[in-house]
Amino acid sequence: MNCKAIVTIIAQAKSGVDYGTHGAICPCCCRRARVHTTKKS
């Protein structure tokens, strides 16, 4: 994985990851991720 891809993934994760009935999806590996915190909408 190149540096540009890593920076993009980190930025996407910091901006928030959408989750639904099946949980959150990790922006890096596209697998189910645990929800650590939620932000107000």
PDB file of N, CA, C, O and CB in Angstrom:
ATOM      1  N   MET A   1       0.860  -1.168   0.000  1.00  0.00           N
ATOM      2  CA  MET A   1       0.000   0.000   0.000  1.00  0.00           C
ATOM      3  C   MET A   1       0.907   1.231   0.000  1.00  0.00           C
ATOM      4  O   MET A   1       1.855   1.309   0.781  1.00  0.00           O
ATOM      5  CB  MET A   1      -0.979  -0.002   1.234  1.00  0.00           C
ATOM      6  N   ASN A   2       0.617   2.179  -0.867  1.00  0.00           N
ATOM      7  CA  ASN A   2       1.466   3.359  -0.959  1.00  0.00           C
ATOM      8  C   ASN A   2       1.040   4.443   0.044  1.00  0.00           C
ATOM      9  O   ASN A   2      -0.035   4.368   0.637  1.00  0.00           O
ATOM     10  CB  ASN A   2       1.432   3.916  -2.382  1.00  0.00           C
ATOM     11  N   CYS A   3       1.895   5.438   0.216  1.00  0.00           N
ATOM     12  CA  CYS A   3       1.651   6.496   1.205  1.00  0.00           C
ATOM     13  C   CYS A   3       0.383   7.288   0.908  1.00  0.00           C
ATOM     14  O   CYS A   3      -0.340   7.669   1.829  1.00  0.00           O
ATOM     15  CB  CYS A   3       2.837   7.441   1.257  1.00  0.00           C
ATOM     16  N   LYS A   4       0.109   7.538  -0.363  1.00  0.00           N
ATOM     17  CA  LYS A   4      -1.085   8.302  -0.729  1.00  0.00           C
ATOM     18  C   LYS A   4      -2.351   7.561  -0.309  1.00  0.00           C
ATOM     19  O   LYS A   4      -3.298   8.179   0.177  1.00  0.00           O
ATOM     20  CB  LYS A   4      -1.107   8.573  -2.244  1.00  0.00           C
ATOM     21  N   ALA A   5      -2.372   6.255  -0.490  1.00  0.00           N
ATOM     22  CA  ALA A   5      -3.530   5.454  -0.098  1.00  0.00           C
ATOM     23  C   ALA A   5      -3.711   5.467   1.416  1.00  0.00           C
ATOM     24  O   ALA A   5      -4.837   5.540   1.907  1.00  0.00           O
ATOM     25  CB  ALA A   5      -3.379   4.012  -0.600  1.00  0.00           C
ATOM     26  N   ILE A   6      -2.612   5.397   2.153  1.00  0.00           N
ATOM     27  CA  ILE A   6      -2.683   5.412   3.616  1.00  0.00           C
ATOM     28  C   ILE A   6      -3.214   6.748   4.113  1.00  0.00           C
ATOM     29  O   ILE A   6      -4.050   6.780   5.016  1.00  0.00           O
ATOM     30  CB  ILE A   6      -1.302   5.132   4.228  1.00  0.00           C
ATOM     31  N   VAL A   7      -2.746   7.845   3.542  1.00  0.00           N
ATOM     32  CA  VAL A   7      -3.226   9.176   3.934  1.00  0.00           C
ATOM     33  C   VAL A   7      -4.718   9.308   3.640  1.00  0.00           C
ATOM     34  O   VAL A   7      -5.455   9.876   4.445  1.00  0.00           O
ATOM     35  CB  VAL A   7      -2.434  10.284   3.195  1.00  0.00           C
ATOM     36  N   THR A   8      -5.165   8.801   2.519  1.00  0.00           N
ATOM     37  CA  THR A   8      -6.581   8.856   2.153  1.00  0.00           C
ATOM     38  C   THR A   8      -7.424   8.046   3.131  1.00  0.00           C
ATOM     39  O   THR A   8      -8.489   8.499   3.551  1.00  0.00           O
ATOM     40  CB  THR A   8      -6.787   8.339   0.722  1.00  0.00           C
ATOM     41  N   ILE A   9      -6.966   6.866   3.492  1.00  0.00           N
ATOM     42  CA  ILE A   9      -7.696   6.015   4.426  1.00  0.00           C
ATOM     43  C   ILE A   9      -7.797   6.669   5.799  1.00  0.00           C
ATOM     44  O   ILE A   9      -8.859   6.638   6.421  1.00  0.00           O
ATOM     45  CB  ILE A   9      -7.019   4.648   4.543  1.00  0.00           C
ATOM     46  N   ILE A  10      -6.711   7.258   6.276  1.00  0.00           N
ATOM     47  CA  ILE A  10      -6.719   7.930   7.577  1.00  0.00           C
ATOM     48  C   ILE A  10      -7.677   9.111   7.564  1.00  0.00           C
ATOM     49  O   ILE A  10      -8.431   9.306   8.517  1.00  0.00           O
ATOM     50  CB  ILE A  10      -5.305   8.399   7.954  1.00  0.00           C
ATOM     51  N   ALA A  11      -7.657   9.895   6.504  1.00  0.00           N
ATOM     52  CA  ALA A  11      -8.563  11.043   6.399  1.00  0.00           C
ATOM     53  C   ALA A  11     -10.018  10.591   6.377  1.00  0.00           C
ATOM     54  O   ALA A  11     -10.873  11.208   7.012  1.00  0.00           O
ATOM     55  CB  ALA A  11      -8.249  11.862   5.138  1.00  0.00           C
ATOM     56  N   GLN A  12     -10.295   9.529   5.657  1.00  0.00           N
ATOM     57  CA  GLN A  12     -11.656   9.005   5.592  1.00  0.00           C
ATOM     58  C   GLN A  12     -12.108   8.512   6.965  1.00  0.00           C
ATOM     59  O   GLN A  12     -13.246   8.762   7.362  1.00  0.00           O
ATOM     60  CB  GLN A  12     -11.747   7.868   4.560  1.00  0.00           C
ATOM     61  N   ALA A  13     -11.252   7.830   7.682  1.00  0.00           N
ATOM     62  CA  ALA A  13     -11.607   7.324   9.009  1.00  0.00           C
ATOM     63  C   ALA A  13     -11.831   8.463   9.997  1.00  0.00           C
ATOM     64  O   ALA A  13     -12.739   8.390  10.826  1.00  0.00           O
ATOM     65  CB  ALA A  13     -10.514   6.390   9.530  1.00  0.00           C
ATOM     66  N   LYS A  14     -11.016   9.515   9.921  1.00  0.00           N
ATOM     67  CA  LYS A  14     -11.167  10.657  10.823  1.00  0.00           C
ATOM     68  C   LYS A  14     -12.458  11.422  10.555  1.00  0.00           C
ATOM     69  O   LYS A  14     -13.051  11.978  11.480  1.00  0.00           O
ATOM     70  CB  LYS A  14      -9.974  11.593  10.688  1.00  0.00           C
ATOM     71  N   SER A  15     -12.897  11.456   9.307  1.00  0.00           N
ATOM     72  CA  SER A  15     -14.117  12.184   8.969  1.00  0.00           C
ATOM     73  C   SER A  15     -15.367  11.415   9.370  1.00  0.00           C
ATOM     74  O   SER A  15     -16.465  11.970   9.389  1.00  0.00           O
ATOM     75  CB  SER A  15     -14.153  12.482   7.483  1.00  0.00           C
ATOM     76  N   GLY A  16     -15.199  10.147   9.686  1.00  0.00           N
ATOM     77  CA  GLY A  16     -16.324   9.329  10.134  1.00  0.00           C
ATOM     78  C   GLY A  16     -16.608   8.204   9.162  1.00  0.00           C
ATOM     79  O   GLY A  16     -16.461   8.351   7.948  1.00  0.00           O
ATOM     80  N   VAL A  17     -17.009   7.098   9.710  1.00  0.00           N
ATOM     81  CA  VAL A  17     -17.336   5.924   8.907  1.00  0.00           C
ATOM     82  C   VAL A  17     -18.816   5.624   9.114  1.00  0.00           C
ATOM     83  O   VAL A  17     -19.275   5.501  10.249  1.00  0.00           O
ATOM     84  CB  VAL A  17     -16.440   4.687   9.295  1.00  0.00           C
ATOM     85  N   ASP A  18     -19.551   5.507   8.032  1.00  0.00           N
ATOM     86  CA  ASP A  18     -20.979   5.201   8.122  1.00  0.00           C
ATOM     87  C   ASP A  18     -21.181   3.766   8.592  1.00  0.00           C
ATOM     88  O   ASP A  18     -20.403   2.870   8.264  1.00  0.00           O
ATOM     89  CB  ASP A  18     -21.672   5.422   6.762  1.00  0.00           C
ATOM     90  N   TYR A  19     -22.227   3.574   9.357  1.00  0.00           N
ATOM     91  CA  TYR A  19     -22.575   2.221   9.762  1.00  0.00           C
ATOM     92  C   TYR A  19     -24.067   2.039   9.699  1.00  0.00           C
ATOM     93  O   TYR A  19     -24.836   2.991   9.826  1.00  0.00           O
ATOM     94  CB  TYR A  19     -22.058   1.916  11.165  1.00  0.00           C
ATOM     95  N   GLY A  20     -24.464   0.806   9.502  1.00  0.00           N
ATOM     96  CA  GLY A  20     -25.876   0.496   9.368  1.00  0.00           C
ATOM     97  C   GLY A  20     -26.224  -0.756  10.141  1.00  0.00           C
ATOM     98  O   GLY A  20     -25.648  -1.017  11.196  1.00  0.00           O
ATOM     99  N   THR A  21     -27.150  -1.522   9.632  1.00  0.00           N
ATOM    100  CA  THR A  21     -27.638  -2.699  10.345  1.00  0.00           C
ATOM    101  C   THR A  21     -26.586  -3.800  10.475  1.00  0.00           C
ATOM    102  O   THR A  21     -26.680  -4.638  11.371  1.00  0.00           O
ATOM    103  CB  THR A  21     -28.851  -3.247   9.646  1.00  0.00           C
ATOM    104  N   HIS A  22     -25.606  -3.806   9.608  1.00  0.00           N
ATOM    105  CA  HIS A  22     -24.561  -4.834   9.647  1.00  0.00           C
ATOM    106  C   HIS A  22     -23.273  -4.321  10.258  1.00  0.00           C
ATOM    107  O   HIS A  22     -22.247  -4.994  10.158  1.00  0.00           O
ATOM    108  CB  HIS A  22     -24.286  -5.354   8.255  1.00  0.00           C
ATOM    109  N   GLY A  23     -23.285  -3.149  10.888  1.00  0.00           N
ATOM    110  CA  GLY A  23     -22.099  -2.596  11.529  1.00  0.00           C
ATOM    111  C   GLY A  23     -21.360  -1.631  10.625  1.00  0.00           C
ATOM    112  O   GLY A  23     -21.841  -1.260   9.554  1.00  0.00           O
ATOM    113  N   ALA A  24     -20.193  -1.236  11.071  1.00  0.00           N
ATOM    114  CA  ALA A  24     -19.353  -0.306  10.317  1.00  0.00           C
ATOM    115  C   ALA A  24     -18.412  -1.087   9.399  1.00  0.00           C
ATOM    116  O   ALA A  24     -18.080  -2.241   9.672  1.00  0.00           O
ATOM    117  CB  ALA A  24     -18.543   0.609  11.277  1.00  0.00           C
ATOM    118  N   ILE A  25     -17.991  -0.454   8.324  1.00  0.00           N
ATOM    119  CA  ILE A  25     -17.057  -1.065   7.388  1.00  0.00           C
ATOM    120  C   ILE A  25     -15.721  -0.312   7.473  1.00  0.00           C
ATOM    121  O   ILE A  25     -15.684   0.910   7.334  1.00  0.00           O
ATOM    122  CB  ILE A  25     -17.629  -1.045   5.926  1.00  0.00           C
ATOM    123  N   CYS A  26     -14.646  -1.037   7.698  1.00  0.00           N
ATOM    124  CA  CYS A  26     -13.311  -0.452   7.774  1.00  0.00           C
ATOM    125  C   CYS A  26     -12.921   0.109   6.406  1.00  0.00           C
ATOM    126  O   CYS A  26     -13.016  -0.600   5.404  1.00  0.00           O
ATOM    127  CB  CYS A  26     -12.273  -1.504   8.253  1.00  0.00           C
ATOM    128  N   PRO A  27     -12.478   1.392   6.346  1.00  0.00           N
ATOM    129  CA  PRO A  27     -12.095   1.955   5.054  1.00  0.00           C
ATOM    130  C   PRO A  27     -10.811   1.352   4.488  1.00  0.00           C
ATOM    131  O   PRO A  27     -10.514   1.525   3.306  1.00  0.00           O
ATOM    132  CB  PRO A  27     -11.930   3.441   5.182  1.00  0.00           C
ATOM    133  N   CYS A  28     -10.057   0.650   5.315  1.00  0.00           N
ATOM    134  CA  CYS A  28      -8.794   0.066   4.864  1.00  0.00           C
ATOM    135  C   CYS A  28      -8.977  -1.331   4.266  1.00  0.00           C
ATOM    136  O   CYS A  28      -8.551  -1.597   3.142  1.00  0.00           O
ATOM    137  CB  CYS A  28      -7.814   0.001   6.020  1.00  0.00           C
ATOM    138  N   CYS A  29      -9.616  -2.218   5.033  1.00  0.00           N
ATOM    139  CA  CYS A  29      -9.705  -3.612   4.600  1.00  0.00           C
ATOM    140  C   CYS A  29     -11.100  -4.019   4.136  1.00  0.00           C
ATOM    141  O   CYS A  29     -11.295  -5.143   3.673  1.00  0.00           O
ATOM    142  CB  CYS A  29      -9.276  -4.513   5.717  1.00  0.00           C
ATOM    143  N   CYS A  30     -12.076  -3.111   4.256  1.00  0.00           N
ATOM    144  CA  CYS A  30     -13.465  -3.354   3.848  1.00  0.00           C
ATOM    145  C   CYS A  30     -14.126  -4.502   4.602  1.00  0.00           C
ATOM    146  O   CYS A  30     -15.063  -5.124   4.101  1.00  0.00           O
ATOM    147  CB  CYS A  30     -13.516  -3.639   2.374  1.00  0.00           C
ATOM    148  N   ARG A  31     -13.640  -4.777   5.800  1.00  0.00           N
ATOM    149  CA  ARG A  31     -14.272  -5.759   6.677  1.00  0.00           C
ATOM    150  C   ARG A  31     -15.034  -5.027   7.756  1.00  0.00           C
ATOM    151  O   ARG A  31     -14.916  -3.810   7.896  1.00  0.00           O
ATOM    152  CB  ARG A  31     -13.228  -6.722   7.298  1.00  0.00           C
ATOM    153  N   ARG A  32     -15.809  -5.762   8.511  1.00  0.00           N
ATOM    154  CA  ARG A  32     -16.596  -5.174   9.583  1.00  0.00           C
ATOM    155  C   ARG A  32     -15.658  -4.616  10.658  1.00  0.00           C
ATOM    156  O   ARG A  32     -14.700  -5.274  11.066  1.00  0.00           O
ATOM    157  CB  ARG A  32     -17.571  -6.221  10.188  1.00  0.00           C
ATOM    158  N   ALA A  33     -15.947  -3.408  11.102  1.00  0.00           N
ATOM    159  CA  ALA A  33     -15.136  -2.745  12.118  1.00  0.00           C
ATOM    160  C   ALA A  33     -15.968  -2.505  13.361  1.00  0.00           C
ATOM    161  O   ALA A  33     -17.190  -2.379  13.275  1.00  0.00           O
ATOM    162  CB  ALA A  33     -14.565  -1.418  11.587  1.00  0.00           C
ATOM    163  N   ARG A  34     -15.323  -2.440  14.515  1.00  0.00           N
ATOM    164  CA  ARG A  34     -16.015  -2.121  15.749  1.00  0.00           C
ATOM    165  C   ARG A  34     -16.254  -0.618  15.822  1.00  0.00           C
ATOM    166  O   ARG A  34     -15.448   0.177  15.337  1.00  0.00           O
ATOM    167  CB  ARG A  34     -15.212  -2.611  16.972  1.00  0.00           C
ATOM    168  N   VAL A  35     -17.351  -0.248  16.425  1.00  0.00           N
ATOM    169  CA  VAL A  35     -17.664   1.176  16.618  1.00  0.00           C
ATOM    170  C   VAL A  35     -17.063   1.579  17.960  1.00  0.00           C
ATOM    171  O   VAL A  35     -17.384   0.997  18.996  1.00  0.00           O
ATOM    172  CB  VAL A  35     -19.233   1.455  16.575  1.00  0.00           C
ATOM    173  N   HIS A  36     -16.183   2.586  17.928  1.00  0.00           N
ATOM    174  CA  HIS A  36     -15.519   3.047  19.141  1.00  0.00           C
ATOM    175  C   HIS A  36     -16.215   4.273  19.723  1.00  0.00           C
ATOM    176  O   HIS A  36     -16.266   4.430  20.943  1.00  0.00           O
ATOM    177  CB  HIS A  36     -14.056   3.364  18.853  1.00  0.00           C
ATOM    178  N   THR A  37     -16.744   5.128  18.880  1.00  0.00           N
ATOM    179  CA  THR A  37     -17.418   6.329  19.333  1.00  0.00           C
ATOM    180  C   THR A  37     -18.371   6.797  18.251  1.00  0.00           C
ATOM    181  O   THR A  37     -18.229   6.424  17.087  1.00  0.00           O
ATOM    182  CB  THR A  37     -16.405   7.434  19.692  1.00  0.00           C
ATOM    183  N   THR A  38     -19.320   7.594  18.625  1.00  0.00           N
ATOM    184  CA  THR A  38     -20.231   8.174  17.642  1.00  0.00           C
ATOM    185  C   THR A  38     -20.179   9.701  17.769  1.00  0.00           C
ATOM    186  O   THR A  38     -19.896  10.237  18.841  1.00  0.00           O
ATOM    187  CB  THR A  38     -21.694   7.639  17.844  1.00  0.00           C
ATOM    188  N   LYS A  39     -20.450  10.373  16.685  1.00  0.00           N
ATOM    189  CA  LYS A  39     -20.465  11.843  16.658  1.00  0.00           C
ATOM    190  C   LYS A  39     -21.884  12.328  16.473  1.00  0.00           C
ATOM    191  O   LYS A  39     -22.719  11.634  15.892  1.00  0.00           O
ATOM    192  CB  LYS A  39     -19.555  12.394  15.531  1.00  0.00           C
ATOM    193  N   LYS A  40     -22.152  13.516  16.966  1.00  0.00           N
ATOM    194  CA  LYS A  40     -23.461  14.106  16.765  1.00  0.00           C
ATOM    195  C   LYS A  40     -23.630  14.479  15.305  1.00  0.00           C
ATOM    196  O   LYS A  40     -22.669  14.896  14.658  1.00  0.00           O
ATOM    197  CB  LYS A  40     -23.655  15.333  17.666  1.00  0.00           C
ATOM    198  N   SER A  41     -24.838  14.336  14.776  1.00  0.00           N
ATOM    199  CA  SER A  41     -25.069  14.678  13.367  1.00  0.00           C
ATOM    200  C   SER A  41     -25.289  16.140  13.180  1.00  0.00           C
ATOM    201  O   SER A  41     -25.498  16.594  12.055  1.00  0.00           O
ATOM    202  CB  SER A  41     -26.245  13.926  12.820  1.00  0.00           C
TER     203      SER A  41
END
